[in-house]
Amino acid sequence: LDIGEPPVNLLEFMDRPASKWALYPLVLDDQQTIIFGAGGTGKSLLALAAMLTLETGHPFLPGLEPAPGHHGLYLDWEASRYEHGERLKLFLQGADTALPSGFEVLHLTCAGAIGTLTDSIKRLIDDHGVTFMVIDSAGLACGNEPEKSEMALGFFDAIRRIGLPALTIAHQTKGD
């Protein structure tokens, strides 16, 4: 019977060490974080700033402490690479900083359910040394009818198979 990881003694896990945070106190290194809210409230901007803070160690999000050594991948079902590229430029200008030559801030335009993209995403992760993901947005990454439990379960199963911490953006449905 293959059940994944072996059982553990929870007595050994009662105090989470600081090293288990990718971006303290927002993103855990071994869990998913979901930002939920209405459209147009800055969730994608916050996610890009979180990714840049993790990538560079620069406080694009003041007060949050990044763990060193993270490299992100922005998986995007909504916006264009130019929209995020322009935001990146503004963040760098606002911080009066530049990225070193050869530095990369990875963005991937996605279509379809994340479960169908898992193998391709894992190859990208391996090829580029990615340690953190932004998923924008959960509804589209779920595929058709994200409100159905089987779609949400498939989404979280795909994230678990990818095996990285993720900052996921989720939107209120229209009329809610």
C-alpha positions as CSV (number, residue, x, y, z in Angstrom):
1,L,0.0,0.0,0.0
2,D,1.6,3.3,-1.1
3,I,0.2,6.1,1.0
4,G,3.0,8.6,0.4
5,E,5.1,9.7,3.3
6,P,5.4,7.5,6.4
7,P,3.5,8.5,9.6
8,V,5.3,10.9,12.0
9,N,5.1,11.6,15.8
10,L,3.3,14.9,16.1
11,L,5.1,15.5,19.4
12,E,8.1,16.3,17.3
13,F,6.2,19.0,15.4
14,M,4.6,21.1,18.0
15,D,6.9,24.2,17.4
16,R,7.4,25.3,13.8
17,P,11.0,26.6,13.4
18,A,11.5,30.0,11.7
19,S,13.2,28.2,8.9
20,K,9.8,26.7,7.8
21,W,8.7,30.1,6.5
22,A,9.5,31.2,3.0
23,L,8.2,34.7,3.7
24,Y,7.5,35.3,7.3
25,P,4.6,35.6,8.4
26,L,2.8,35.3,5.0
27,V,4.1,32.1,3.2
28,L,5.0,28.8,4.8
29,D,7.8,26.8,3.1
30,D,5.7,23.6,3.2
31,Q,2.1,24.9,2.7
32,Q,-0.1,26.8,0.4
33,T,-1.1,30.4,1.0
34,I,-4.3,31.7,-0.5
35,I,-5.0,35.4,-1.0
36,F,-8.8,35.8,-1.5
37,G,-10.7,38.9,-2.4
38,A,-12.6,40.9,-5.0
39,G,-11.1,41.7,-8.4
40,G,-9.0,44.9,-8.7
41,T,-7.9,44.9,-5.1
42,G,-4.2,44.4,-5.7
43,K,-3.8,40.6,-5.1
44,S,-1.7,40.1,-8.2
45,L,0.5,43.1,-7.3
46,L,0.9,41.7,-3.8
47,A,1.9,38.3,-5.2
48,L,4.5,39.8,-7.5
49,A,5.9,41.9,-4.7
50,A,6.1,38.7,-2.5
51,M,7.9,36.8,-5.3
52,L,10.4,39.7,-5.8
53,T,11.0,39.9,-2.0
54,L,11.7,36.2,-2.0
55,E,13.9,36.4,-5.1
56,T,16.0,39.3,-4.1
57,G,15.8,39.7,-0.3
58,H,14.9,43.3,-0.9
59,P,11.9,44.4,1.2
60,F,9.4,45.1,-1.6
61,L,6.9,44.1,1.1
62,P,8.2,45.9,4.2
63,G,7.9,44.0,7.5
64,L,8.0,40.6,5.8
65,E,11.1,38.5,6.3
66,P,12.2,36.4,3.3
67,A,14.1,33.1,3.7
68,P,17.2,33.2,1.5
69,G,17.7,31.2,-1.6
70,H,14.2,31.2,-3.2
71,H,13.6,31.4,-6.9
72,G,10.0,31.9,-8.1
73,L,7.8,31.0,-11.0
74,Y,4.7,33.1,-11.7
75,L,2.0,30.8,-13.2
76,D,-0.5,33.1,-14.8
77,W,-3.9,32.3,-16.1
78,E,-5.1,35.9,-16.3
79,A,-2.7,38.8,-17.1
80,S,-0.1,39.3,-19.8
81,R,3.6,39.1,-19.4
82,Y,3.8,42.7,-20.3
83,E,1.4,43.7,-17.5
84,H,3.6,42.0,-15.0
85,G,6.8,43.2,-16.7
86,E,5.6,46.8,-16.4
87,R,4.8,46.2,-12.7
88,L,8.3,44.7,-12.2
89,K,9.8,47.8,-13.8
90,L,7.8,50.0,-11.5
91,F,8.8,48.0,-8.4
92,L,12.5,48.3,-9.3
93,Q,12.2,52.0,-10.0
94,G,10.3,52.6,-6.8
95,A,12.9,50.7,-4.8
96,D,15.7,52.5,-6.7
97,T,17.3,49.1,-7.4
98,A,18.4,47.0,-10.4
99,L,18.6,43.3,-10.8
100,P,22.1,41.8,-11.5
101,S,22.9,40.8,-15.0
102,G,21.6,37.3,-15.8
103,F,18.9,37.5,-13.1
104,E,15.6,36.0,-14.1
105,V,12.0,36.7,-12.9
106,L,10.1,33.8,-14.4
107,H,6.5,34.1,-15.7
108,L,4.5,31.4,-17.5
109,T,1.2,32.1,-19.3
110,C,-1.0,29.1,-18.6
111,A,-4.3,27.7,-20.0
112,G,-6.3,24.8,-18.8
113,A,-6.4,23.0,-15.5
114,I,-3.1,22.9,-13.5
115,G,-3.4,19.1,-13.2
116,T,-2.9,18.8,-17.0
117,L,0.2,21.0,-16.8
118,T,1.9,19.4,-13.8
119,D,4.6,17.5,-15.7
120,S,5.5,20.5,-17.8
121,I,5.6,22.7,-14.7
122,K,7.8,20.2,-12.8
123,R,10.3,20.2,-15.8
124,L,10.4,24.0,-15.7
125,I,11.0,23.9,-11.9
126,D,13.9,21.4,-12.4
127,D,15.4,23.3,-15.3
128,H,15.4,26.7,-13.5
129,G,15.8,25.7,-9.9
130,V,12.4,27.1,-8.9
131,T,11.6,26.9,-5.2
132,F,8.3,28.9,-5.0
133,M,5.3,29.5,-7.1
134,V,2.6,32.2,-7.6
135,I,-0.7,30.8,-9.0
136,D,-2.9,33.5,-10.5
137,S,-5.7,32.5,-10.2
138,A,-7.1,29.5,-8.5
139,G,-10.4,29.5,-10.3
140,L,-8.9,29.3,-13.8
141,A,-6.2,26.9,-12.6
142,C,-8.9,24.5,-11.4
143,G,-10.3,24.3,-14.9
144,N,-14.0,24.2,-15.6
145,E,-16.5,24.8,-12.8
146,P,-14.0,25.6,-10.0
147,E,-16.9,25.7,-7.5
148,K,-17.2,21.9,-7.7
149,S,-15.4,19.9,-5.1
150,E,-13.7,17.6,-7.5
151,M,-12.2,20.5,-9.4
152,A,-10.8,22.0,-6.2
153,L,-9.5,18.6,-5.0
154,G,-7.7,18.2,-8.4
155,F,-6.2,21.6,-8.0
156,F,-4.8,20.9,-4.6
157,D,-3.7,17.4,-5.6
158,A,-1.7,19.0,-8.5
159,I,-0.1,21.5,-6.2
160,R,0.9,18.7,-3.8
161,R,2.4,16.7,-6.7
162,I,4.4,19.8,-7.8
163,G,5.7,19.9,-4.2
164,L,6.6,23.6,-3.7
165,P,5.1,26.4,-1.5
166,A,2.7,28.5,-3.5
167,L,1.0,31.8,-3.1
168,T,-2.4,31.4,-4.8
169,I,-4.7,34.2,-5.7
170,A,-8.5,33.4,-5.6
171,H,-11.3,35.8,-6.6
172,Q,-14.8,36.3,-5.3
173,T,-17.3,35.2,-7.8
174,K,-19.5,37.9,-9.5
175,G,-22.5,38.7,-7.4
176,D,-20.9,37.4,-4.1
